[in-house]
Amino acid sequence: MFGYYLNLALRSFRRNKALTALMVLAIALGIGASMTTLTVFHVLSGDPIPHKSDKLFYPQMDPRTLRGQEGDDGPARQMTRFDAEALLRDKRGDRQAFMTAGSAAIEPDKAGIDPFYADARFTTADFFAMFDVPIAHGRGWTADEDQARARVAVISKVLNERLFGGGDSVGKTIRLDGNDFKVIGVLGEWTLAPRFYDMTMRSFGNDEQLFVPFWTSRALRMDTSGDMTCWDANTNDPDGEGSQGLNAPCAWLQYWVELGTPEKVAAYERYLKAYSDQQRAAGRFQRPTNVRLHDVMGWLDENNVVPPDVRLQSWLAFGFLFVCLLNTVGLLLAKFMRRSAEIGVRRALGATRRTIFAQYMVEAGTIGLAGGLFGLALTFLGLWAVRQQPTQYAEFVRFDGTMLLATVALTLVASVLAGVLPALRACQITPAIQLKSQ
């Protein structure tokens, strides 16, 4: 019977080409707009490390003075070097690492390549294991190498191809800021979207090509970048490092800890509160204890990775889809009611209401399916337009399997919603009245 109903629907479309095209276009525009904005929202709100996002945590505390405090403005967004090193020494998590962004001048040995600057990440040994960084060749450094200020480096696949032509370059020498470093590791393909471990830099885009042990970077005074909040002058600076010194009253480091169970999370929260109380008793902290522990998704929410305008656009797009469906319902209702005489004859010849309902649902569903296919094409066009925008997340907006399934589901829902009311009205037509009027 389905084939018969489909044949009737196609004949109806040929008789009303303009009306059919209008209904298909209305559904396509609604689906195209809503799926474009939904895909952008999906990319921005997605879990960048789904298998570990509930085990990686970003601790916060408040080492600032009382000066400038305005109510509960929350703890510092980053950590001081003193606190970061103290927490790392205590090793209360399964793994822990702190870090900052930076850059280094690279002097290539390869002929034809001029010196250039590369974005860097200065971090501690657990960074690679915590964030599941794929290492194609070699390894990351150890905690002992970090503490020993070893001049070792891990480089990205892109930098490896630029300097050494790709392949295994472990053991080769790279010159950074006038100092020779030994390459001990080369990364494989690695993309985090968003790059949650440092929300002070670009949230999207893995531009870092170089990874160097933190204490090596400080021993060589390598340039750092990113936000830094200072609330006093560094009067205890025997090493001459200024705002980046061990005792500097400045928050500029990102600290992450891996905790494998809820019990460890609760224990770590207690540890943070005890540490904060201890530092306040020692005179370092002045504000009341205010510690927080965000997992990956909580930290992304805290930093508003999904811009408010994207959320608004998503709601507006689905509102537009609703309006398009209302228009389609009206057009289908008018079309079906014009065929009241035909429906009356079919009912008089023995067709049941269920049969009439099924026939017109097939017709409405066919229109919805055509609108969905056209809407899918409009979605690809819309995403291409998004990728042309000068936003940091534009290049990551891609249509994946999840969004394809969502489009199929939305098309089916739109077809049912558009067709069910007109089909119900059609199957309720009384054959006697229609036959009497003929």
C-alpha positions, 0 to 999 in steps of 0.5 A: 500500500505504501507504494500506492500512496507514494504514487498518489502523492507524486501525482498530487505534486505534479498537479500543484508544482508551485505549492509543493515547491513552496512547502518544500522550501519552507521546511528546507529553510527552517531545517537549514537554519536550525541545523547550521546554528545547532552544529555551531553550538554542538562544536562549541559545547562539545566535550573535548576529552570525553573519556576523561572529562570527569576525571580532570579538575581545575583547582582554584583558590584565592591568594589575593589581598583584601584590597579591591575585594568587591563582595564574593568575586570568586577565587583567582582564575589562575594560580601563583607559582608558589602555590602551584609548586607546593601542590605539585610537591604534595602529589595529592592527585593521580597526576598533576601538572601546571603550565603557562603559554610562551614562545621561543625563537627558533634558529633552524639548521636547515638551509633556506629557513629563516629564524622564526618564533614558535608558540610554546607550552612550558609545563611539567612532566604529567602534562602528556599523560593527563591530556592523552597527548599522542606522541608519535616518536620518542617520549615526554620528559620525566619529573627528574628531567624537569627538576634538573632543568634538562634542555629537552623539548617535545615538538609538534608534527608541524614543526617536525616537518618544517625543521626536519622533513618529518619522520623520527627526529628524536635525538636531534638538536633544536636551537631555542633562544640561542640555546641547544635543546635535544628533541626527545619526542614528536607529537602525532595528530592532536587537536583539542576543541576547545583547548580547555587546559588554558582558557586565557589563550585562544579557546580554539586552535592548537597553535603550540608547536613546542613543549619545554619543561617548566623549570627549564623555561624559567632557568633560561628566562624564556618569554611567557604569554597569557593573563597575569594578575598581580596585587602587590610588588615582588619584594622577595625576589632573590632570583630577579624573576620579577612577577614570575618569581617563586614568591611573586604575588601574581597568579599566572599559571594553570594547574590541573589535577587528575582524580580517578574517583568521587572519593578522591575528588572529595578528599582533594577538596578537603585538601585545598581548604586545609591548604588555604587555611594553612596559608592564611594562618601563615599570613600569605592569604588574607581573604576567607577560604574560597576554593573551587574544583571544576571538572572539564565541562564545568570549567568550560561553562565557567568560562562561557565558551559558548558565546551568548549570541550563539545560544540566542541564534540557536533559539531564533533558528528553531523559532524560525523552523517553528514558523516554517512548520506552521506555514507548511501546516496551513498550506497542507491543510488548504490543499487537503481540504480542496480535495474533500470531494475526492476524499468523500468518494473514497470513503463512500467506496469503502476506504477507512479513516485509517486508510485516508490518514495513512495516505495523506501522512505519506504525502506530507512525509514525502514533502518533509523528506524532500525539504529535509534533503534540501535543508541538508544542502542548505546546512552545508552551505551555511556551515561553509559561510560560518567557516569564512567568518573571522572567529577563532572557532570557525575552522572547527565547525564541521558536519559530523555523524551526530549532526547527520543523525540529528538532521534525519531526526529533525526531518522526521519530526518536522514531517510528522508535525507538519502532516498530522493535523491536515491528515487528521482533518482529511480523514474526518471528512463525512462522505455523505455531505460531500456526495450530496453536494456533488 
